[in-house]
C-alpha cells in the first residue's frame, strides 16, 4: 500500500482482512509449482514453434572440398548501398561439420579462422581455376 491509502482510508484499506489475505497467500504458494510447470510447458512449445518456423525457411547449404565460394562482405567493407555484398573468391579446403568450413584464397593463402555456411554462397565460373 502507498502512504496515501493508509492516511485516507481507501476502499482497499477498509476491506482488508488479515485472515483471508493470509489464506490467499497460502493458496498462491501451493499453486506456485503448478503455475511454474504450466509456464515451462508454454516456453517449450514456443521454442519448438520458433525452431520449426526457422527450419522451414532456411535452405541448408552443403559445400564440398574444392568448391568455389564467395564470402559475405563485412560491415567495414560496405561503404554505401551500392557496394558489393559479397567479397572475393575462396576455395573450401576442409569441411568441419555443423556448417563450418576452412577456406583459402585462390593464391594458396590459407585463412586461419573458420567460416559458417550462412556467410558463404557458391561461386559459379565458366573457367576452371
N, C-alpha and C positions, 0 to 999 in steps of 0.2 A: 504494500500500500504506500501511496505517496503521502507526505505530511498534510497536504490539503484535505485529503479524505479523512484523516484522523481528527482534525480540528472541526471540520464542517459536518461530520456525521452523515456521510453519503449513504445511499441505498445499500451499497456493498458493505459498509461498516455496520449498518443497522441489522442486516440479515445474515451476519456471520455467526455461525455456531461451531464451537471448537470440536465437539464430538463428531459431527458429520464431516467436518473438514479432515479430521484425523482418519476417519474410516475411508474417505475418498482417497486420501494419500496411500493408505494401506492397499486398497484395491488397485490403484495405479502401479504400485510396486509389485503386486502379484502378477499383473498382466504385462509387466515390462518385458519378460522373456518372450512372450507371445508376440508382442509388437516388434521386438528386435528380430525374431525369426521371420516374420512377415516382411520386414524391410529388407532382410538379406535375400529372401526369395525374389522380391521385386528387383533388387540390384542385379542378381544373377540373370534374371530374364532380360533385363535391359542390356546387359553386357552381351548376351547371346544374340539379341536382335541387332545390336550395333555391329557385331562381328559378321553376322550373316549379310547385312547390307553392304559392308565393306567388301566381302569376298565376292559378292555378285557383280560389283562394279569394277573390280581390279582385274586387269589382264596380266597374268603372271608371265614374266619374260625368262626364258631359259637360253643362256648362251653356252656355246661350246668353246673349247680351247681353239685358238687361231681365228675366231670370229673377229670381224672388224666392227668396232662400236664407236659411237660419239658420246661424249660426256656432257651433262647439263652444265651450262656456264654458271660460275659462281657470281654472287651479287657484285663483287668488285669488278668483274669483267663486263657487266652490263652497264653501259654508260647512259643509254636512253632507250626509249621504247622500240627503236629501230635496230638496236644491237642484236647480233645473233644469239639465240637462246641455247645453242649447242656449240661446244668448242672442240676443236682438234679431233684427230682420228687416232684410235688406240687399238691394240690387239690384245685379246684375252690370253693370258699366259697360264692361269690356274683358276679352277673352279673350287671355291672353299665351302660351298653349301649355304643354305638359307639365304640365297640371293647375293652372296658376297663373292667378289671376283678380284683377282690381281691383274693389273694392266701393265702394258709397256707402250711407250711411244714407238712409232714405226722406225725410228732411228736406233732401235735396240736399247733405249734408255728405260730401265725398269722404274716403275713408280713404287715407292716403299709402302704406301698405305693402300688399304683395300677400298673398293667401291661397291656400292649396293646397286642391284639391278634397277631400282626405281630411278636412279640418276643416269642410266645408260640406255641407248637405243641403237638398233642395228644401223650400220653404215653400208649402204649399197653402192658399189662402184663397178664400172664396166671393165676397168683394167685391174689386173691382178698385181698385188703388192708383194 
